[in-house]
Amino acid sequence: MTATLNLATAPGHQTLAAAGKKILRPGGRKATEQLFTWANFQPGETVLELAASFGESAISLAKRFDVRVVGIEKNPESVAKARENIKNAGLEDRITIIEGDIFHLDKITEKFDYVLAEAILTMQSPAGKAKVLQAIHNHLQQSGKFLSHELLVKGNKSAVYQTLSQAIRVNSQPLTVEEWQSVCATAGLTVQQQQTGAMGLLNLGQMIRDEGIFGTLKICWKILTNAPLRQRVWQMRRSFQKHQRDLGYIVFMSTVKM
């Protein structure tokens, strides 16, 4: 990836993936596990995963909880890799990856017990957030649950937005707790559970917990030995540190309004 990716202009998540980072969520693996605890998946239930990437989380869900997963992913190369990974895992009967856009979920007619979206909504405009959340509502069973893991802003919103845009090359627009609740409510979703915490995406301790010691060492070596990659990652890390009091993560579980 580093050979073809323009590291000067690439979005932050692609840059970190080029460094070998697999967990790209602001609250890390621990926050995602909290979502799964709330979900209480049961065998045979169905999950729609937005931006399924290489299919790794879909494979984990199917293996751990015996659920059926449909993932939607826009990047054709990621779709091909995800299907290869799923085939190698022997899970083609339980996981389907669809090449498509999260703004065109109408192509999927099925309704699901769960919709999972991690680090997806933050990167959308207000109109984009509203459109995706409405589509999520429309794809949930009446008793379904929406599981979300996103970036949280706690203060200095305009300065945070500007810094993030410069650092991660994406018009990232995290919301406050109350705003996340409000945009969900507008789409007909009620937040039932929520948890917030520090944003630790490039925190060394969280990296070790998420990637393991060996994985973290490999990531650090790639960053240290690749000057353009090092420059971008350092820029992101400085931005996160600059706004460490203003940024965090939020995980929440929403249900369809009755």
C-alpha positions as CSV (number, residue, x, y, z in Angstrom):
1,M,0.0,0.0,0.0
2,T,2.8,2.4,0.8
3,A,4.2,2.0,-2.7
4,T,1.1,3.4,-4.4
5,L,-0.5,5.6,-1.8
6,N,0.1,9.3,-2.0
7,L,0.9,9.8,1.7
8,A,0.8,13.6,1.4
9,T,-2.9,13.6,0.5
10,A,-4.3,10.2,1.6
11,P,-7.0,10.2,4.3
12,G,-5.8,9.4,7.8
13,H,-7.3,6.0,8.0
14,Q,-5.5,4.9,4.8
15,T,-2.2,6.3,6.0
16,L,-2.5,4.4,9.3
17,A,-3.5,1.2,7.4
18,A,-0.3,1.7,5.3
19,A,1.7,1.7,8.5
20,G,0.1,-1.7,9.4
21,K,-2.4,-0.5,11.9
22,K,-5.5,-2.8,12.0
23,I,-7.6,-1.2,14.7
24,L,-8.6,2.2,13.4
25,R,-11.3,3.2,15.9
26,P,-10.9,6.1,18.4
27,G,-11.7,4.0,21.4
28,G,-9.8,0.9,20.3
29,R,-10.7,-2.7,20.7
30,K,-12.0,-2.2,24.3
31,A,-14.7,0.2,23.2
32,T,-15.8,-2.1,20.4
33,E,-16.1,-5.0,22.9
34,Q,-18.4,-2.8,25.0
35,L,-20.7,-2.6,22.0
36,F,-20.7,-6.3,21.6
37,T,-21.5,-6.8,25.3
38,W,-24.6,-4.5,24.9
39,A,-25.6,-6.3,21.7
40,N,-25.7,-9.7,23.3
41,F,-25.6,-11.4,19.9
42,Q,-27.5,-14.7,19.6
43,P,-26.7,-17.5,17.1
44,G,-28.4,-17.1,13.8
45,E,-29.1,-13.4,14.1
46,T,-28.2,-11.0,11.3
47,V,-25.7,-8.1,11.2
48,L,-25.3,-5.4,8.5
49,E,-21.7,-4.0,8.7
50,L,-21.1,-0.6,7.0
51,A,-17.6,-0.2,5.4
52,A,-16.6,-3.8,5.9
53,S,-13.1,-3.2,4.6
54,F,-11.1,-6.5,4.4
55,G,-13.8,-8.5,6.2
56,E,-11.8,-9.0,9.3
57,S,-14.5,-7.8,11.8
58,A,-17.2,-9.7,9.9
59,I,-15.1,-12.9,10.2
60,S,-14.6,-12.3,13.9
61,L,-18.3,-11.7,14.4
62,A,-19.4,-14.9,12.5
63,K,-16.8,-17.0,14.4
64,R,-17.4,-15.7,17.9
65,F,-21.2,-15.3,17.9
66,D,-22.4,-17.6,15.1
67,V,-24.2,-14.7,13.4
68,R,-24.8,-14.1,9.7
69,V,-23.1,-10.9,8.4
70,V,-23.7,-8.8,5.3
71,G,-21.0,-6.2,4.8
72,I,-21.0,-3.3,2.4
73,E,-17.7,-1.9,1.1
74,K,-17.1,0.8,-1.5
75,N,-13.4,0.0,-2.5
76,P,-13.3,-2.8,-5.1
77,E,-9.8,-3.9,-4.0
78,S,-11.0,-4.2,-0.4
79,V,-14.1,-6.1,-1.5
80,A,-11.8,-8.6,-3.4
81,K,-9.5,-9.0,-0.4
82,A,-12.5,-9.4,2.0
83,R,-14.0,-12.2,-0.2
84,E,-10.6,-13.9,-0.3
85,N,-10.3,-13.7,3.5
86,I,-13.8,-15.0,4.0
87,K,-13.2,-17.9,1.6
88,N,-10.0,-18.8,3.4
89,A,-11.9,-18.8,6.7
90,G,-14.5,-21.1,5.3
91,L,-17.3,-18.7,6.1
92,E,-18.8,-18.1,2.7
93,D,-22.1,-19.5,3.9
94,R,-22.3,-16.9,6.8
95,I,-20.7,-13.8,5.4
96,T,-21.6,-11.8,2.2
97,I,-19.7,-8.8,1.1
98,I,-21.5,-6.4,-1.3
99,E,-19.6,-3.8,-3.3
100,G,-21.5,-0.6,-2.7
101,D,-21.8,2.8,-1.1
102,I,-23.2,3.4,2.4
103,F,-25.3,6.2,0.8
104,H,-27.1,3.6,-1.4
105,L,-28.2,1.0,1.1
106,D,-31.6,0.8,-0.7
107,K,-29.9,-1.8,-2.9
108,I,-30.1,-4.1,0.1
109,T,-33.7,-5.2,0.7
110,E,-33.2,-7.3,3.9
111,K,-33.8,-6.0,7.4
112,F,-31.3,-6.9,10.1
113,D,-31.1,-7.6,13.9
114,Y,-28.1,-5.3,14.1
115,V,-26.4,-2.6,12.0
116,L,-22.7,-2.0,13.0
117,A,-20.9,1.2,12.0
118,E,-17.5,2.2,13.4
119,A,-15.7,5.4,12.6
120,I,-18.1,6.0,9.7
121,L,-20.5,8.7,10.6
122,T,-17.9,11.2,12.0
123,M,-16.5,11.6,8.5
124,Q,-19.9,12.6,7.0
125,S,-21.4,16.1,6.7
126,P,-24.6,16.9,8.7
127,A,-26.7,15.9,5.7
128,G,-24.6,12.8,5.1
129,K,-25.1,11.7,8.8
130,A,-28.8,12.2,8.5
131,K,-29.1,10.2,5.3
132,V,-27.0,7.3,6.5
133,L,-28.8,7.2,9.9
134,Q,-32.2,7.2,8.1
135,A,-31.0,4.3,6.0
136,I,-29.8,2.4,9.1
137,H,-33.2,2.9,10.7
138,N,-34.9,1.5,7.5
139,H,-32.7,-1.6,7.6
140,L,-33.3,-2.6,11.2
141,Q,-35.9,-5.0,12.4
142,Q,-38.5,-3.5,14.7
143,S,-36.5,-4.9,17.7
144,G,-33.1,-4.2,16.0
145,K,-30.1,-2.5,17.5
146,F,-27.7,0.1,15.9
147,L,-24.2,-0.3,17.2
148,S,-21.9,2.8,16.7
149,H,-18.4,3.7,17.6
150,E,-17.4,7.3,16.7
151,L,-15.3,10.3,17.5
152,L,-16.6,12.7,20.2
153,V,-16.0,16.4,20.5
154,K,-16.2,18.0,23.9
155,G,-15.2,21.6,23.2
156,N,-13.6,24.1,20.8
157,K,-15.5,22.5,18.0
158,S,-14.5,24.8,15.1
159,A,-10.8,24.6,16.0
160,V,-11.1,20.8,16.3
161,Y,-12.7,20.5,12.9
162,Q,-10.1,22.7,11.3
163,T,-7.2,20.8,12.9
164,L,-8.7,17.4,12.0
165,S,-9.3,18.5,8.4
166,Q,-5.7,19.5,8.0
167,A,-4.3,16.4,9.8
168,I,-6.4,13.6,8.4
169,R,-7.3,15.1,5.0
170,V,-11.0,14.3,5.6
171,N,-13.7,16.8,6.6
172,S,-14.2,15.0,9.9
173,Q,-17.1,16.4,12.0
174,P,-17.4,14.7,15.4
175,L,-20.4,15.6,17.5
176,T,-21.0,16.1,21.3
177,V,-22.9,13.5,23.3
178,E,-26.1,15.5,23.0
179,E,-25.7,16.0,19.3
180,W,-25.1,12.3,18.6
181,Q,-28.3,11.6,20.6
182,S,-30.2,14.2,18.6
183,V,-29.2,13.1,15.1
184,C,-30.2,9.5,16.1
185,A,-33.5,10.7,17.4
186,T,-34.2,12.6,14.2
187,A,-33.7,9.4,12.3
188,G,-36.1,7.5,14.6
189,L,-33.4,5.9,16.8
190,T,-33.3,6.1,20.6
191,V,-29.9,5.8,22.3
192,Q,-30.3,3.2,25.0
193,Q,-26.7,2.8,26.1
194,Q,-23.6,5.0,25.8
195,Q,-20.0,5.2,27.0
196,T,-17.4,7.8,26.4
197,G,-13.6,7.9,27.0
198,A,-10.3,9.3,25.8
199,M,-9.3,9.2,22.1
200,G,-6.3,6.9,22.1
201,L,-5.9,6.0,18.4
202,L,-2.1,6.9,18.4
203,N,-1.6,6.4,22.2
204,L,1.2,3.9,22.7
205,G,-0.6,2.0,25.5
206,Q,-3.8,1.7,23.5
207,M,-1.8,0.6,20.4
208,I,-0.2,-2.2,22.4
209,R,-3.6,-3.3,23.7
210,D,-5.1,-3.2,20.2
211,E,-2.3,-4.5,18.1
212,G,-0.1,-6.4,20.5
213,I,3.5,-5.7,21.3
214,F,4.9,-7.4,18.2
215,G,2.3,-5.6,16.0
216,T,3.1,-2.3,17.6
217,L,6.8,-2.8,17.0
218,K,6.2,-3.5,13.3
219,I,4.0,-0.4,13.0
220,C,6.7,1.8,14.7
221,W,9.4,0.4,12.5
222,K,7.4,1.2,9.4
223,I,6.8,4.7,10.5
224,L,10.4,5.3,11.6
225,T,11.9,4.0,8.3
226,N,9.5,5.8,5.9
227,A,9.9,9.6,6.0
228,P,6.6,10.6,4.3
229,L,4.7,8.1,6.4
230,R,6.5,9.4,9.6
231,Q,5.6,13.0,8.7
232,R,1.9,12.2,8.3
233,V,1.6,10.1,11.4
234,W,3.5,12.6,13.5
235,Q,1.2,15.3,12.2
236,M,-1.9,13.3,13.2
237,R,-0.5,12.5,16.6
238,R,0.4,16.1,17.3
239,S,-3.2,17.1,16.3
240,F,-4.7,14.6,18.6
241,Q,-2.5,15.7,21.5
242,K,-3.2,19.3,20.9
243,H,-6.9,18.7,21.3
244,Q,-6.7,15.8,23.8
245,R,-9.1,17.7,26.2
246,D,-11.6,18.4,23.4
247,L,-11.6,14.9,21.7
248,G,-12.7,11.5,22.8
249,Y,-14.7,8.5,21.6
250,I,-18.2,7.5,22.1
251,V,-19.9,4.1,21.7
252,F,-23.6,3.9,21.8
253,M,-26.4,1.4,21.1
254,S,-29.7,2.7,19.7
255,T,-33.0,1.0,19.0
256,V,-35.9,1.8,16.7
257,K,-38.4,4.2,18.3
258,M,-41.6,2.5,19.1
